[in-house]
Amino acid sequence: VQLQASGGGLVQAGGCLRLSCRASRSIFSLYYMAWYRQTPGKERELVASFTSGDKTNYADSVKGRFTISRDIAKNTVYLQMDSLKSEDTAVYYCNADHKPTRRQYWGQGTQVTVSS
């Protein structure tokens, strides 16, 4: 499966952005979808994800500000980011976790920069 992420950019603190990740085919029944982010010198960290039973999971640092959602018909997962902070600055990656094998697929990353 191929993942195409988009929607990053430069925004002021307190602003919002919506990231999109479009999959090359219908995948939601076989894959857990998630968003990760990474800053230089740090490990990639989980931001938000869909888990078993279509529940959502968020990093503590983004709870109440970020929302993960999906459009099954468009094979697209979104990350709505509100009340952005400078510490949200990172490259954001879309991830697809194949349920049967746990093989990981990654999008190309999209840069989010929040200016204070």
N, C-alpha and C positions, 0 to 999 in steps of 0.2 A: 504494500500500500504506500502511496505517496501523499505527503502532507504539504500543503502550501499555506504558510502563515502570512498574514498581512495586518496592517492597521497601526503599526507602531509610529512613533514620531516624537516631537518635542512639545511638551505641554508645561504650563506653569503649575506650581503646587496648588492643590485644591481643585484642579481641573479633572477632566475625565478623558478616557480613550476606550475604544472597543476594539479588541483584537479578534481576528477571524482566522480559522484554520479549516481549510477545505480539504477533504479527503478525496482521493482519486476514484473511490467507489464506496458503495454502501458498507459501512463497517461497524455501526454502533451495536449490532447484535453480537459481534464477536470480539470487540475491543473495548477496553476501558479507556476513556479519553481524559487527558489531563493537560494542564499548563504548568511549565516549570520556568524558572528564571535563573540567570547566572550573571554574576559580576566578576570582573577580573580578579584572579587569585583566589576565588572561592568556588566551592562545589556547587553544582547545579541543585537547586532546591525546588521542592514541590510547592506550587502556589495554590492550585485548585484542581479537583478531579471529580469524575463520576466514579462511583464504586458499585459494588454488588447491590442489586436491587434499585439501581438508578438513583442512589443517594449521592449527595454531594459532600465533598470534604474540602476544607480550606486551611491554609496555614494560619496560625494565630495572628500573624502580622497583617493579614489582609481581611480577616473576618469582619463583616459588616460594611466593607468598602468594595470588595470585588464579588462578582457573580459569574459563575460558569453556567452556560446554557448551550442548547444545541438545536439545530433544525435538521431533523432526520431527512426530510425531502431534499434538502440541499447538501447533505453529507458534510455539514459544517458545524463546528463547535466554536463558541464565542467566549470571550472573557471581557466582561464589562468592568472597567476599572474606574471607580469614582473616588473623590477626595484624595487624589494622588499626592504622595509625599516624595521628597527627594530620595529617600531610601528605597523607593520603588524603581529607581533607575536601574536598568538591567537589560540584557538580551532575553527575550521571552521565547520559549520553545513550546511548540505543540507536540504532544506525545500520544502515541497509540500503543496500548499494552494488549497484546493478543492473549485473550483469555485462556485458550487451551495450552499454549506453549510458553506464555509470558515473554515472548519475543517483543522487543521494543522497537518502535519506529519513531523517527523524529522529523519534524519540519526543519526548515533552514534557519529559523530564528528571526525575530524582528526586534529592532532596538526601540526601547522606550526610555526617554530622557525627561526627567521632571526637574525643572529649574525652580530654585527656591527664591 
